[in-house]
Amino acid sequence: MTIGGSIALIIIGAILRFAVHVKTTYVDLKAIGVILMITGVIGLIASVAVLVSRRRARARGTTRVYEQRRYVEPPQ
């Protein structure tokens, strides 16, 4: 999940939790809103952690890529 997707889940969950005032029989929109907000926060934490770890690895320079090309003369 990306940072934008996580923020979208948090926003949608907040709208369902705080702005929608519809009474439904089988679906609790407030509970769904809370679940979406929690999922968005967890996804945001995970995506920021992955982003930070990638930047640390790039700063350390642990990843080295070597490219080796071999040219063979065509048969005559």
DALINHU-V26099 format. One line per field, one symbol per residue. ss: DSSP state (h for helix, s for strand, l for the rest). phi: phi as a letter, one per 40 degrees, with the letter a starting at -180 (. if undefined). burial: + if it has 24 or more other C-alpha atoms within 12 Angstrom, else -. A space follows every 50 residues. Layout:
ss=???
phi=???
burial=???
//
This chain:
ss=llhhhhhhhhhhhhhhhhhlllllllllhhhhhhhhhhhhhhhhhhhhhh hhhhhhhhhhllllllllllllllll
phi=.ccccccccccccccccbbcbbcbcbbccccccccccccccccccccccc ccccccccccgccbbbbbbbbbcccb
burial=-----++-++++++-++-----------+---+--++++++-++------ --------------------------
//
